[in-house]
Amino acid sequence: MKENTFRAEQKMQYIIEQFWLLYFNQFLFERGLITEEERNRMANRINNRIHPMKSLCSAVKRCSCNTNLPATLADTDIMQ
């Protein structure tokens, strides 16, 4: 039970980090501090960021390990 709670907390932390990175990237673009090309490149990097628990797994969207965490923000229920 404790391990499941820990994993759920890590999953939530990962989703929050992804959200804020994407939000700040958009914020910088809207303020004219970065170009559209820079914003798009950074958004791709943020969305392709692998969750730390998956770092030992193959770099694919769905990992075959049992961590049950999304590889990218696009894999979460928030983006569905």
mmJSON file of the N, C-alpha and C atoms, coordinates in Angstrom:
{"data_MODEL":{"atom_site":{
"group_PDB":["ATOM","ATOM","ATOM","ATOM","ATOM","ATOM","ATOM","ATOM","ATOM","ATOM","ATOM","ATOM","ATOM","ATOM","ATOM","ATOM","ATOM","ATOM","ATOM","ATOM","ATOM","ATOM","ATOM","ATOM","ATOM","ATOM","ATOM","ATOM","ATOM","ATOM","ATOM","ATOM","ATOM","ATOM","ATOM","ATOM","ATOM","ATOM","ATOM","ATOM","ATOM","ATOM","ATOM","ATOM","ATOM","ATOM","ATOM","ATOM","ATOM","ATOM","ATOM","ATOM","ATOM","ATOM","ATOM","ATOM","ATOM","ATOM","ATOM","ATOM","ATOM","ATOM","ATOM","ATOM","ATOM","ATOM","ATOM","ATOM","ATOM","ATOM","ATOM","ATOM","ATOM","ATOM","ATOM","ATOM","ATOM","ATOM","ATOM","ATOM","ATOM","ATOM","ATOM","ATOM","ATOM","ATOM","ATOM","ATOM","ATOM","ATOM","ATOM","ATOM","ATOM","ATOM","ATOM","ATOM","ATOM","ATOM","ATOM","ATOM","ATOM","ATOM","ATOM","ATOM","ATOM","ATOM","ATOM","ATOM","ATOM","ATOM","ATOM","ATOM","ATOM","ATOM","ATOM","ATOM","ATOM","ATOM","ATOM","ATOM","ATOM","ATOM","ATOM","ATOM","ATOM","ATOM","ATOM","ATOM","ATOM","ATOM","ATOM","ATOM","ATOM","ATOM","ATOM","ATOM","ATOM","ATOM","ATOM","ATOM","ATOM","ATOM","ATOM","ATOM","ATOM","ATOM","ATOM","ATOM","ATOM","ATOM","ATOM","ATOM","ATOM","ATOM","ATOM","ATOM","ATOM","ATOM","ATOM","ATOM","ATOM","ATOM","ATOM","ATOM","ATOM","ATOM","ATOM","ATOM","ATOM","ATOM","ATOM","ATOM","ATOM","ATOM","ATOM","ATOM","ATOM","ATOM","ATOM","ATOM","ATOM","ATOM","ATOM","ATOM","ATOM","ATOM","ATOM","ATOM","ATOM","ATOM","ATOM","ATOM","ATOM","ATOM","ATOM","ATOM","ATOM","ATOM","ATOM","ATOM","ATOM","ATOM","ATOM","ATOM","ATOM","ATOM","ATOM","ATOM","ATOM","ATOM","ATOM","ATOM","ATOM","ATOM","ATOM","ATOM","ATOM","ATOM","ATOM","ATOM","ATOM","ATOM","ATOM","ATOM","ATOM","ATOM","ATOM","ATOM","ATOM","ATOM","ATOM","ATOM","ATOM","ATOM","ATOM","ATOM","ATOM","ATOM","ATOM","ATOM"],
"id":[1,2,3,4,5,6,7,8,9,10,11,12,13,14,15,16,17,18,19,20,21,22,23,24,25,26,27,28,29,30,31,32,33,34,35,36,37,38,39,40,41,42,43,44,45,46,47,48,49,50,51,52,53,54,55,56,57,58,59,60,61,62,63,64,65,66,67,68,69,70,71,72,73,74,75,76,77,78,79,80,81,82,83,84,85,86,87,88,89,90,91,92,93,94,95,96,97,98,99,100,101,102,103,104,105,106,107,108,109,110,111,112,113,114,115,116,117,118,119,120,121,122,123,124,125,126,127,128,129,130,131,132,133,134,135,136,137,138,139,140,141,142,143,144,145,146,147,148,149,150,151,152,153,154,155,156,157,158,159,160,161,162,163,164,165,166,167,168,169,170,171,172,173,174,175,176,177,178,179,180,181,182,183,184,185,186,187,188,189,190,191,192,193,194,195,196,197,198,199,200,201,202,203,204,205,206,207,208,209,210,211,212,213,214,215,216,217,218,219,220,221,222,223,224,225,226,227,228,229,230,231,232,233,234,235,236,237,238,239,240],
"type_symbol":["N","C","C","N","C","C","N","C","C","N","C","C","N","C","C","N","C","C","N","C","C","N","C","C","N","C","C","N","C","C","N","C","C","N","C","C","N","C","C","N","C","C","N","C","C","N","C","C","N","C","C","N","C","C","N","C","C","N","C","C","N","C","C","N","C","C","N","C","C","N","C","C","N","C","C","N","C","C","N","C","C","N","C","C","N","C","C","N","C","C","N","C","C","N","C","C","N","C","C","N","C","C","N","C","C","N","C","C","N","C","C","N","C","C","N","C","C","N","C","C","N","C","C","N","C","C","N","C","C","N","C","C","N","C","C","N","C","C","N","C","C","N","C","C","N","C","C","N","C","C","N","C","C","N","C","C","N","C","C","N","C","C","N","C","C","N","C","C","N","C","C","N","C","C","N","C","C","N","C","C","N","C","C","N","C","C","N","C","C","N","C","C","N","C","C","N","C","C","N","C","C","N","C","C","N","C","C","N","C","C","N","C","C","N","C","C","N","C","C","N","C","C","N","C","C","N","C","C","N","C","C","N","C","C","N","C","C","N","C","C"],
"label_atom_id":["N","CA","C","N","CA","C","N","CA","C","N","CA","C","N","CA","C","N","CA","C","N","CA","C","N","CA","C","N","CA","C","N","CA","C","N","CA","C","N","CA","C","N","CA","C","N","CA","C","N","CA","C","N","CA","C","N","CA","C","N","CA","C","N","CA","C","N","CA","C","N","CA","C","N","CA","C","N","CA","C","N","CA","C","N","CA","C","N","CA","C","N","CA","C","N","CA","C","N","CA","C","N","CA","C","N","CA","C","N","CA","C","N","CA","C","N","CA","C","N","CA","C","N","CA","C","N","CA","C","N","CA","C","N","CA","C","N","CA","C","N","CA","C","N","CA","C","N","CA","C","N","CA","C","N","CA","C","N","CA","C","N","CA","C","N","CA","C","N","CA","C","N","CA","C","N","CA","C","N","CA","C","N","CA","C","N","CA","C","N","CA","C","N","CA","C","N","CA","C","N","CA","C","N","CA","C","N","CA","C","N","CA","C","N","CA","C","N","CA","C","N","CA","C","N","CA","C","N","CA","C","N","CA","C","N","CA","C","N","CA","C","N","CA","C","N","CA","C","N","CA","C","N","CA","C","N","CA","C","N","CA","C","N","CA","C","N","CA","C","N","CA","C","N","CA","C","N","CA","C"],
"label_alt_id":[null,null,null,null,null,null,null,null,null,null,null,null,null,null,null,null,null,null,null,null,null,null,null,null,null,null,null,null,null,null,null,null,null,null,null,null,null,null,null,null,null,null,null,null,null,null,null,null,null,null,null,null,null,null,null,null,null,null,null,null,null,null,null,null,null,null,null,null,null,null,null,null,null,null,null,null,null,null,null,null,null,null,null,null,null,null,null,null,null,null,null,null,null,null,null,null,null,null,null,null,null,null,null,null,null,null,null,null,null,null,null,null,null,null,null,null,null,null,null,null,null,null,null,null,null,null,null,null,null,null,null,null,null,null,null,null,null,null,null,null,null,null,null,null,null,null,null,null,null,null,null,null,null,null,null,null,null,null,null,null,null,null,null,null,null,null,null,null,null,null,null,null,null,null,null,null,null,null,null,null,null,null,null,null,null,null,null,null,null,null,null,null,null,null,null,null,null,null,null,null,null,null,null,null,null,null,null,null,null,null,null,null,null,null,null,null,null,null,null,null,null,null,null,null,null,null,null,null,null,null,null,null,null,null,null,null,null,null,null,null],
"label_comp_id":["MET","MET","MET","LYS","LYS","LYS","GLU","GLU","GLU","ASN","ASN","ASN","THR","THR","THR","PHE","PHE","PHE","ARG","ARG","ARG","ALA","ALA","ALA","GLU","GLU","GLU","GLN","GLN","GLN","LYS","LYS","LYS","MET","MET","MET","GLN","GLN","GLN","TYR","TYR","TYR","ILE","ILE","ILE","ILE","ILE","ILE","GLU","GLU","GLU","GLN","GLN","GLN","PHE","PHE","PHE","TRP","TRP","TRP","LEU","LEU","LEU","LEU","LEU","LEU","TYR","TYR","TYR","PHE","PHE","PHE","ASN","ASN","ASN","GLN","GLN","GLN","PHE","PHE","PHE","LEU","LEU","LEU","PHE","PHE","PHE","GLU","GLU","GLU","ARG","ARG","ARG","GLY","GLY","GLY","LEU","LEU","LEU","ILE","ILE","ILE","THR","THR","THR","GLU","GLU","GLU","GLU","GLU","GLU","GLU","GLU","GLU","ARG","ARG","ARG","ASN","ASN","ASN","ARG","ARG","ARG","MET","MET","MET","ALA","ALA","ALA","ASN","ASN","ASN","ARG","ARG","ARG","ILE","ILE","ILE","ASN","ASN","ASN","ASN","ASN","ASN","ARG","ARG","ARG","ILE","ILE","ILE","HIS","HIS","HIS","PRO","PRO","PRO","MET","MET","MET","LYS","LYS","LYS","SER","SER","SER","LEU","LEU","LEU","CYS","CYS","CYS","SER","SER","SER","ALA","ALA","ALA","VAL","VAL","VAL","LYS","LYS","LYS","ARG","ARG","ARG","CYS","CYS","CYS","SER","SER","SER","CYS","CYS","CYS","ASN","ASN","ASN","THR","THR","THR","ASN","ASN","ASN","LEU","LEU","LEU","PRO","PRO","PRO","ALA","ALA","ALA","THR","THR","THR","LEU","LEU","LEU","ALA","ALA","ALA","ASP","ASP","ASP","THR","THR","THR","ASP","ASP","ASP","ILE","ILE","ILE","MET","MET","MET","GLN","GLN","GLN"],
"label_asym_id":["A","A","A","A","A","A","A","A","A","A","A","A","A","A","A","A","A","A","A","A","A","A","A","A","A","A","A","A","A","A","A","A","A","A","A","A","A","A","A","A","A","A","A","A","A","A","A","A","A","A","A","A","A","A","A","A","A","A","A","A","A","A","A","A","A","A","A","A","A","A","A","A","A","A","A","A","A","A","A","A","A","A","A","A","A","A","A","A","A","A","A","A","A","A","A","A","A","A","A","A","A","A","A","A","A","A","A","A","A","A","A","A","A","A","A","A","A","A","A","A","A","A","A","A","A","A","A","A","A","A","A","A","A","A","A","A","A","A","A","A","A","A","A","A","A","A","A","A","A","A","A","A","A","A","A","A","A","A","A","A","A","A","A","A","A","A","A","A","A","A","A","A","A","A","A","A","A","A","A","A","A","A","A","A","A","A","A","A","A","A","A","A","A","A","A","A","A","A","A","A","A","A","A","A","A","A","A","A","A","A","A","A","A","A","A","A","A","A","A","A","A","A","A","A","A","A","A","A","A","A","A","A","A","A","A","A","A","A","A","A"],
"label_entity_id":["1","1","1","1","1","1","1","1","1","1","1","1","1","1","1","1","1","1","1","1","1","1","1","1","1","1","1","1","1","1","1","1","1","1","1","1","1","1","1","1","1","1","1","1","1","1","1","1","1","1","1","1","1","1","1","1","1","1","1","1","1","1","1","1","1","1","1","1","1","1","1","1","1","1","1","1","1","1","1","1","1","1","1","1","1","1","1","1","1","1","1","1","1","1","1","1","1","1","1","1","1","1","1","1","1","1","1","1","1","1","1","1","1","1","1","1","1","1","1","1","1","1","1","1","1","1","1","1","1","1","1","1","1","1","1","1","1","1","1","1","1","1","1","1","1","1","1","1","1","1","1","1","1","1","1","1","1","1","1","1","1","1","1","1","1","1","1","1","1","1","1","1","1","1","1","1","1","1","1","1","1","1","1","1","1","1","1","1","1","1","1","1","1","1","1","1","1","1","1","1","1","1","1","1","1","1","1","1","1","1","1","1","1","1","1","1","1","1","1","1","1","1","1","1","1","1","1","1","1","1","1","1","1","1","1","1","1","1","1","1"],
"label_seq_id":[1,1,1,2,2,2,3,3,3,4,4,4,5,5,5,6,6,6,7,7,7,8,8,8,9,9,9,10,10,10,11,11,11,12,12,12,13,13,13,14,14,14,15,15,15,16,16,16,17,17,17,18,18,18,19,19,19,20,20,20,21,21,21,22,22,22,23,23,23,24,24,24,25,25,25,26,26,26,27,27,27,28,28,28,29,29,29,30,30,30,31,31,31,32,32,32,33,33,33,34,34,34,35,35,35,36,36,36,37,37,37,38,38,38,39,39,39,40,40,40,41,41,41,42,42,42,43,43,43,44,44,44,45,45,45,46,46,46,47,47,47,48,48,48,49,49,49,50,50,50,51,51,51,52,52,52,53,53,53,54,54,54,55,55,55,56,56,56,57,57,57,58,58,58,59,59,59,60,60,60,61,61,61,62,62,62,63,63,63,64,64,64,65,65,65,66,66,66,67,67,67,68,68,68,69,69,69,70,70,70,71,71,71,72,72,72,73,73,73,74,74,74,75,75,75,76,76,76,77,77,77,78,78,78,79,79,79,80,80,80],
"pdbx_PDB_ins_code":[null,null,null,null,null,null,null,null,null,null,null,null,null,null,null,null,null,null,null,null,null,null,null,null,null,null,null,null,null,null,null,null,null,null,null,null,null,null,null,null,null,null,null,null,null,null,null,null,null,null,null,null,null,null,null,null,null,null,null,null,null,null,null,null,null,null,null,null,null,null,null,null,null,null,null,null,null,null,null,null,null,null,null,null,null,null,null,null,null,null,null,null,null,null,null,null,null,null,null,null,null,null,null,null,null,null,null,null,null,null,null,null,null,null,null,null,null,null,null,null,null,null,null,null,null,null,null,null,null,null,null,null,null,null,null,null,null,null,null,null,null,null,null,null,null,null,null,null,null,null,null,null,null,null,null,null,null,null,null,null,null,null,null,null,null,null,null,null,null,null,null,null,null,null,null,null,null,null,null,null,null,null,null,null,null,null,null,null,null,null,null,null,null,null,null,null,null,null,null,null,null,null,null,null,null,null,null,null,null,null,null,null,null,null,null,null,null,null,null,null,null,null,null,null,null,null,null,null,null,null,null,null,null,null,null,null,null,null,null,null],
"Cartn_x":[0.824,0.0,0.864,1.89,2.76,3.48,3.891,4.583,3.658,2.388,1.421,1.203,1.147,0.989,2.199,3.383,4.615,4.609,4.223,4.168,3.13,1.992,0.95,1.448,2.169,2.722,3.767,4.599,5.604,4.937,3.883,3.165,2.57,1.951,1.368,2.444,3.582,4.687,5.172,5.293,5.727,4.738,3.456,2.43,2.462,2.62,2.704,3.932,5.06,6.28,6.079,5.477,5.225,4.312,3.257,2.313,3.02,3.812,4.471,5.53,6.244,7.228,6.547,5.446,4.714,4.089,3.551,2.961,4.018,5.155,6.202,6.752,6.874,7.316,6.356,5.065,4.061,4.108,4.287,4.399,5.562,6.709,7.869,7.583,6.911,6.572,5.604,4.566,3.566,4.153,5.189,5.844,6.919,7.132,8.115,9.549,9.739,11.09,11.747,10.943,11.462,10.654,11.242,10.562,9.627,8.773,7.867,8.663,9.75,10.594,11.186,11.661,12.215,11.133,9.937,8.827,8.473,8.369,8.011,9.082,10.337,11.436,11.425,11.211,11.181,9.956,8.813,7.605,7.841,8.515,8.839,9.737,10.728,11.632,10.886,10.012,9.247,8.322,7.619,6.678,7.371,8.618,9.356,10.205,10.091,10.839,10.372,11.307,11.002,10.945,9.955,9.841,11.065,11.628,12.83,12.724,11.561,11.422,11.519,11.372,11.447,12.821,13.751,15.056,15.806,15.508,16.168,15.455,14.286,13.5,13.81,13.335,13.545,12.782,13.299,12.704,11.565,10.476,9.277,8.118,7.042,5.908,5.313,5.177,4.634,5.737,6.07,7.141,6.596,7.407,6.96,7.213,7.854,8.074,6.772,6.805,5.581,5.461,6.166,6.06,4.719,4.074,2.732,2.655,3.701,3.748,3.806,3.244,3.297,4.709,5.09,6.402,6.397,5.285,5.184,3.842,3.696,2.45,1.286,1.573,0.541,-0.058,0.661,0.168,-0.714,-0.872,-1.656,-3.12,-3.969,-5.396,-5.692,-4.829,-5.05,-5.128,-4.316,-4.253,-5.26,-6.039,-7.006,-8.258],
"Cartn_y":[-1.196,0.0,1.255,1.27,2.429,2.68,1.601,1.732,2.328,1.918,2.467,3.956,4.369,5.783,6.564,6.007,6.647,6.823,5.788,5.868,6.881,6.911,7.879,9.301,9.519,10.839,11.222,10.267,10.543,10.853,10.121,10.361,11.766,12.153,13.479,14.554,14.338,15.3,15.458,14.355,14.388,15.176,14.944,15.643,17.14,17.49,18.899,19.556,18.868,19.411,19.652,18.68,18.825,20.018,20.135,21.235,22.584,22.756,24.038,24.334,23.334,23.561,24.042,23.405,23.822,25.201,25.467,26.773,27.876,27.673,28.686,28.893,27.828,27.932,28.83,28.62,29.439,30.885,31.055,32.382,33.167,32.525,33.193,33.601,32.739,33.04,34.218,34.193,35.263,36.617,36.624,37.874,38.308,37.51,37.854,37.589,36.764,36.48,35.33,34.506,33.447,33.442,32.924,32.875,31.675,31.654,30.516,29.233,29.34,28.168,27.641,28.542,28.133,27.518,28.116,27.583,26.173,25.976,24.663,23.621,24.015,23.09,22.694,23.678,23.388,22.55,22.837,22.039,20.579,20.354,18.981,18.311,19.044,18.481,18.177,19.075,18.862,17.653,17.57,16.467,15.123,15.131,13.883,13.53,14.328,14.083,12.772,11.956,10.652,10.784,10.155,10.166,9.479,10.008,9.427,7.942,7.46,6.034,5.186,5.797,5.052,5.148,5.822,6.045,4.747,3.698,2.428,1.59,2.034,1.313,1.848,1.183,1.672,2.973,3.85,5.184,5.101,4.504,4.417,4.999,5.349,5.973,5.064,3.815,2.893,1.921,1.943,1.116,-0.251,-1.275,-2.611,-2.904,-1.986,-2.223,-2.023,-2.271,-2.188,-0.874,0.187,1.454,2.119,1.805,2.296,3.828,4.479,5.931,6.359,7.508,7.974,8.388,8.127,8.548,10.036,10.539,11.959,12.474,13.776,14.37,13.965,13.737,13.336,11.979,11.183,9.865,9.925,11.082,11.178,11.44,11.213,11.461,12.939,13.816,15.253,15.696,15.119,15.549,14.834,13.933,13.162,13.944],
"Cartn_z":[0.0,0.0,0.0,0.859,0.949,-0.377,-1.049,-2.335,-3.393,-3.392,-4.344,-4.109,-2.846,-2.509,-2.98,-2.771,-3.215,-4.73,-5.449,-6.916,-7.375,-6.716,-7.077,-6.856,-5.772,-5.495,-6.541,-6.933,-7.965,-9.301,-9.614,-10.856,-10.86,-9.761,-9.66,-9.758,-9.109,-9.166,-10.601,-11.311,-12.711,-13.567,-13.381,-14.16,-13.858,-12.601,-12.222,-12.842,-12.818,-13.431,-14.92,-15.598,-17.035,-17.3,-16.528,-16.704,-16.578,-15.505,-15.279,-16.326,-16.782,-17.839,-19.116,-19.476,-20.677,-20.5,-19.319,-19.031,-19.128,-18.501,-18.512,-19.917,-20.682,-22.069,-22.859,-22.699,-23.374,-22.866,-21.573,-20.957,-21.583,-21.714,-22.316,-23.754,-24.496,-25.888,-25.971,-25.157,-25.186,-24.793,-23.985,-23.578,-24.573,-25.619,-26.637,-26.24,-25.224,-24.76,-25.517,-26.168,-27.037,-28.328,-29.381,-30.675,-30.737,-31.76,-31.938,-32.158,-32.908,-33.154,-31.843,-31.004,-29.708,-28.825,-28.832,-28.044,-28.496,-29.802,-30.322,-30.018,-30.163,-29.882,-28.396,-27.525,-26.093,-25.728,-26.332,-26.067,-26.451,-27.567,-27.969,-26.946,-26.468,-25.459,-24.161,-23.758,-22.531,-22.682,-23.801,-24.019,-24.19,-24.61,-24.8,-23.587,-22.546,-21.322,-20.707,-20.332,-19.752,-18.23,-17.635,-16.187,-15.585,-14.513,-13.907,-13.602,-13.21,-12.913,-14.162,-15.318,-16.56,-17.2,-16.558,-17.159,-17.444,-16.721,-16.962,-18.014,-18.415,-19.402,-20.797,-21.797,-23.151,-23.346,-24.169,-24.361,-25.368,-24.939,-25.759,-24.976,-25.663,-24.978,-23.919,-24.186,-23.191,-22.798,-21.554,-21.04,-20.638,-20.78,-20.406,-18.931,-18.213,-16.787,-16.011,-14.738,-13.946,-13.178,-13.6,-12.884,-13.128,-14.242,-14.533,-14.529,-15.006,-15.084,-16.543,-16.877,-18.253,-18.634,-19.875,-20.352,-20.66,-21.171,-21.474,-20.987,-20.949,-20.511,-21.435,-22.703,-23.65,-23.28,-22.509,-22.104,-20.858,-20.265,-19.035,-19.36,-18.373,-18.542,-18.715,-18.21,-18.3,-19.746,-20.608,-21.997,-22.89,-22.33,-23.143,-23.394],
"occupancy":[1.0,1.0,1.0,1.0,1.0,1.0,1.0,1.0,1.0,1.0,1.0,1.0,1.0,1.0,1.0,1.0,1.0,1.0,1.0,1.0,1.0,1.0,1.0,1.0,1.0,1.0,1.0,1.0,1.0,1.0,1.0,1.0,1.0,1.0,1.0,1.0,1.0,1.0,1.0,1.0,1.0,1.0,1.0,1.0,1.0,1.0,1.0,1.0,1.0,1.0,1.0,1.0,1.0,1.0,1.0,1.0,1.0,1.0,1.0,1.0,1.0,1.0,1.0,1.0,1.0,1.0,1.0,1.0,1.0,1.0,1.0,1.0,1.0,1.0,1.0,1.0,1.0,1.0,1.0,1.0,1.0,1.0,1.0,1.0,1.0,1.0,1.0,1.0,1.0,1.0,1.0,1.0,1.0,1.0,1.0,1.0,1.0,1.0,1.0,1.0,1.0,1.0,1.0,1.0,1.0,1.0,1.0,1.0,1.0,1.0,1.0,1.0,1.0,1.0,1.0,1.0,1.0,1.0,1.0,1.0,1.0,1.0,1.0,1.0,1.0,1.0,1.0,1.0,1.0,1.0,1.0,1.0,1.0,1.0,1.0,1.0,1.0,1.0,1.0,1.0,1.0,1.0,1.0,1.0,1.0,1.0,1.0,1.0,1.0,1.0,1.0,1.0,1.0,1.0,1.0,1.0,1.0,1.0,1.0,1.0,1.0,1.0,1.0,1.0,1.0,1.0,1.0,1.0,1.0,1.0,1.0,1.0,1.0,1.0,1.0,1.0,1.0,1.0,1.0,1.0,1.0,1.0,1.0,1.0,1.0,1.0,1.0,1.0,1.0,1.0,1.0,1.0,1.0,1.0,1.0,1.0,1.0,1.0,1.0,1.0,1.0,1.0,1.0,1.0,1.0,1.0,1.0,1.0,1.0,1.0,1.0,1.0,1.0,1.0,1.0,1.0,1.0,1.0,1.0,1.0,1.0,1.0,1.0,1.0,1.0,1.0,1.0,1.0,1.0,1.0,1.0,1.0,1.0,1.0,1.0,1.0,1.0,1.0,1.0,1.0],
"B_iso_or_equiv":[0.0,0.0,0.0,0.0,0.0,0.0,0.0,0.0,0.0,0.0,0.0,0.0,0.0,0.0,0.0,0.0,0.0,0.0,0.0,0.0,0.0,0.0,0.0,0.0,0.0,0.0,0.0,0.0,0.0,0.0,0.0,0.0,0.0,0.0,0.0,0.0,0.0,0.0,0.0,0.0,0.0,0.0,0.0,0.0,0.0,0.0,0.0,0.0,0.0,0.0,0.0,0.0,0.0,0.0,0.0,0.0,0.0,0.0,0.0,0.0,0.0,0.0,0.0,0.0,0.0,0.0,0.0,0.0,0.0,0.0,0.0,0.0,0.0,0.0,0.0,0.0,0.0,0.0,0.0,0.0,0.0,0.0,0.0,0.0,0.0,0.0,0.0,0.0,0.0,0.0,0.0,0.0,0.0,0.0,0.0,0.0,0.0,0.0,0.0,0.0,0.0,0.0,0.0,0.0,0.0,0.0,0.0,0.0,0.0,0.0,0.0,0.0,0.0,0.0,0.0,0.0,0.0,0.0,0.0,0.0,0.0,0.0,0.0,0.0,0.0,0.0,0.0,0.0,0.0,0.0,0.0,0.0,0.0,0.0,0.0,0.0,0.0,0.0,0.0,0.0,0.0,0.0,0.0,0.0,0.0,0.0,0.0,0.0,0.0,0.0,0.0,0.0,0.0,0.0,0.0,0.0,0.0,0.0,0.0,0.0,0.0,0.0,0.0,0.0,0.0,0.0,0.0,0.0,0.0,0.0,0.0,0.0,0.0,0.0,0.0,0.0,0.0,0.0,0.0,0.0,0.0,0.0,0.0,0.0,0.0,0.0,0.0,0.0,0.0,0.0,0.0,0.0,0.0,0.0,0.0,0.0,0.0,0.0,0.0,0.0,0.0,0.0,0.0,0.0,0.0,0.0,0.0,0.0,0.0,0.0,0.0,0.0,0.0,0.0,0.0,0.0,0.0,0.0,0.0,0.0,0.0,0.0,0.0,0.0,0.0,0.0,0.0,0.0,0.0,0.0,0.0,0.0,0.0,0.0,0.0,0.0,0.0,0.0,0.0,0.0],
"pdbx_formal_charge":[null,null,null,null,null,null,null,null,null,null,null,null,null,null,null,null,null,null,null,null,null,null,null,null,null,null,null,null,null,null,null,null,null,null,null,null,null,null,null,null,null,null,null,null,null,null,null,null,null,null,null,null,null,null,null,null,null,null,null,null,null,null,null,null,null,null,null,null,null,null,null,null,null,null,null,null,null,null,null,null,null,null,null,null,null,null,null,null,null,null,null,null,null,null,null,null,null,null,null,null,null,null,null,null,null,null,null,null,null,null,null,null,null,null,null,null,null,null,null,null,null,null,null,null,null,null,null,null,null,null,null,null,null,null,null,null,null,null,null,null,null,null,null,null,null,null,null,null,null,null,null,null,null,null,null,null,null,null,null,null,null,null,null,null,null,null,null,null,null,null,null,null,null,null,null,null,null,null,null,null,null,null,null,null,null,null,null,null,null,null,null,null,null,null,null,null,null,null,null,null,null,null,null,null,null,null,null,null,null,null,null,null,null,null,null,null,null,null,null,null,null,null,null,null,null,null,null,null,null,null,null,null,null,null,null,null,null,null,null,null],
"auth_seq_id":[1,1,1,2,2,2,3,3,3,4,4,4,5,5,5,6,6,6,7,7,7,8,8,8,9,9,9,10,10,10,11,11,11,12,12,12,13,13,13,14,14,14,15,15,15,16,16,16,17,17,17,18,18,18,19,19,19,20,20,20,21,21,21,22,22,22,23,23,23,24,24,24,25,25,25,26,26,26,27,27,27,28,28,28,29,29,29,30,30,30,31,31,31,32,32,32,33,33,33,34,34,34,35,35,35,36,36,36,37,37,37,38,38,38,39,39,39,40,40,40,41,41,41,42,42,42,43,43,43,44,44,44,45,45,45,46,46,46,47,47,47,48,48,48,49,49,49,50,50,50,51,51,51,52,52,52,53,53,53,54,54,54,55,55,55,56,56,56,57,57,57,58,58,58,59,59,59,60,60,60,61,61,61,62,62,62,63,63,63,64,64,64,65,65,65,66,66,66,67,67,67,68,68,68,69,69,69,70,70,70,71,71,71,72,72,72,73,73,73,74,74,74,75,75,75,76,76,76,77,77,77,78,78,78,79,79,79,80,80,80],
"auth_comp_id":["MET","MET","MET","LYS","LYS","LYS","GLU","GLU","GLU","ASN","ASN","ASN","THR","THR","THR","PHE","PHE","PHE","ARG","ARG","ARG","ALA","ALA","ALA","GLU","GLU","GLU","GLN","GLN","GLN","LYS","LYS","LYS","MET","MET","MET","GLN","GLN","GLN","TYR","TYR","TYR","ILE","ILE","ILE","ILE","ILE","ILE","GLU","GLU","GLU","GLN","GLN","GLN","PHE","PHE","PHE","TRP","TRP","TRP","LEU","LEU","LEU","LEU","LEU","LEU","TYR","TYR","TYR","PHE","PHE","PHE","ASN","ASN","ASN","GLN","GLN","GLN","PHE","PHE","PHE","LEU","LEU","LEU","PHE","PHE","PHE","GLU","GLU","GLU","ARG","ARG","ARG","GLY","GLY","GLY","LEU","LEU","LEU","ILE","ILE","ILE","THR","THR","THR","GLU","GLU","GLU","GLU","GLU","GLU","GLU","GLU","GLU","ARG","ARG","ARG","ASN","ASN","ASN","ARG","ARG","ARG","MET","MET","MET","ALA","ALA","ALA","ASN","ASN","ASN","ARG","ARG","ARG","ILE","ILE","ILE","ASN","ASN","ASN","ASN","ASN","ASN","ARG","ARG","ARG","ILE","ILE","ILE","HIS","HIS","HIS","PRO","PRO","PRO","MET","MET","MET","LYS","LYS","LYS","SER","SER","SER","LEU","LEU","LEU","CYS","CYS","CYS","SER","SER","SER","ALA","ALA","ALA","VAL","VAL","VAL","LYS","LYS","LYS","ARG","ARG","ARG","CYS","CYS","CYS","SER","SER","SER","CYS","CYS","CYS","ASN","ASN","ASN","THR","THR","THR","ASN","ASN","ASN","LEU","LEU","LEU","PRO","PRO","PRO","ALA","ALA","ALA","THR","THR","THR","LEU","LEU","LEU","ALA","ALA","ALA","ASP","ASP","ASP","THR","THR","THR","ASP","ASP","ASP","ILE","ILE","ILE","MET","MET","MET","GLN","GLN","GLN"],
"auth_asym_id":["A","A","A","A","A","A","A","A","A","A","A","A","A","A","A","A","A","A","A","A","A","A","A","A","A","A","A","A","A","A","A","A","A","A","A","A","A","A","A","A","A","A","A","A","A","A","A","A","A","A","A","A","A","A","A","A","A","A","A","A","A","A","A","A","A","A","A","A","A","A","A","A","A","A","A","A","A","A","A","A","A","A","A","A","A","A","A","A","A","A","A","A","A","A","A","A","A","A","A","A","A","A","A","A","A","A","A","A","A","A","A","A","A","A","A","A","A","A","A","A","A","A","A","A","A","A","A","A","A","A","A","A","A","A","A","A","A","A","A","A","A","A","A","A","A","A","A","A","A","A","A","A","A","A","A","A","A","A","A","A","A","A","A","A","A","A","A","A","A","A","A","A","A","A","A","A","A","A","A","A","A","A","A","A","A","A","A","A","A","A","A","A","A","A","A","A","A","A","A","A","A","A","A","A","A","A","A","A","A","A","A","A","A","A","A","A","A","A","A","A","A","A","A","A","A","A","A","A","A","A","A","A","A","A","A","A","A","A","A","A"],
"auth_atom_id":["N","CA","C","N","CA","C","N","CA","C","N","CA","C","N","CA","C","N","CA","C","N","CA","C","N","CA","C","N","CA","C","N","CA","C","N","CA","C","N","CA","C","N","CA","C","N","CA","C","N","CA","C","N","CA","C","N","CA","C","N","CA","C","N","CA","C","N","CA","C","N","CA","C","N","CA","C","N","CA","C","N","CA","C","N","CA","C","N","CA","C","N","CA","C","N","CA","C","N","CA","C","N","CA","C","N","CA","C","N","CA","C","N","CA","C","N","CA","C","N","CA","C","N","CA","C","N","CA","C","N","CA","C","N","CA","C","N","CA","C","N","CA","C","N","CA","C","N","CA","C","N","CA","C","N","CA","C","N","CA","C","N","CA","C","N","CA","C","N","CA","C","N","CA","C","N","CA","C","N","CA","C","N","CA","C","N","CA","C","N","CA","C","N","CA","C","N","CA","C","N","CA","C","N","CA","C","N","CA","C","N","CA","C","N","CA","C","N","CA","C","N","CA","C","N","CA","C","N","CA","C","N","CA","C","N","CA","C","N","CA","C","N","CA","C","N","CA","C","N","CA","C","N","CA","C","N","CA","C","N","CA","C","N","CA","C","N","CA","C","N","CA","C","N","CA","C","N","CA","C"],
"pdbx_PDB_model_num":[1,1,1,1,1,1,1,1,1,1,1,1,1,1,1,1,1,1,1,1,1,1,1,1,1,1,1,1,1,1,1,1,1,1,1,1,1,1,1,1,1,1,1,1,1,1,1,1,1,1,1,1,1,1,1,1,1,1,1,1,1,1,1,1,1,1,1,1,1,1,1,1,1,1,1,1,1,1,1,1,1,1,1,1,1,1,1,1,1,1,1,1,1,1,1,1,1,1,1,1,1,1,1,1,1,1,1,1,1,1,1,1,1,1,1,1,1,1,1,1,1,1,1,1,1,1,1,1,1,1,1,1,1,1,1,1,1,1,1,1,1,1,1,1,1,1,1,1,1,1,1,1,1,1,1,1,1,1,1,1,1,1,1,1,1,1,1,1,1,1,1,1,1,1,1,1,1,1,1,1,1,1,1,1,1,1,1,1,1,1,1,1,1,1,1,1,1,1,1,1,1,1,1,1,1,1,1,1,1,1,1,1,1,1,1,1,1,1,1,1,1,1,1,1,1,1,1,1,1,1,1,1,1,1,1,1,1,1,1,1]
}}}
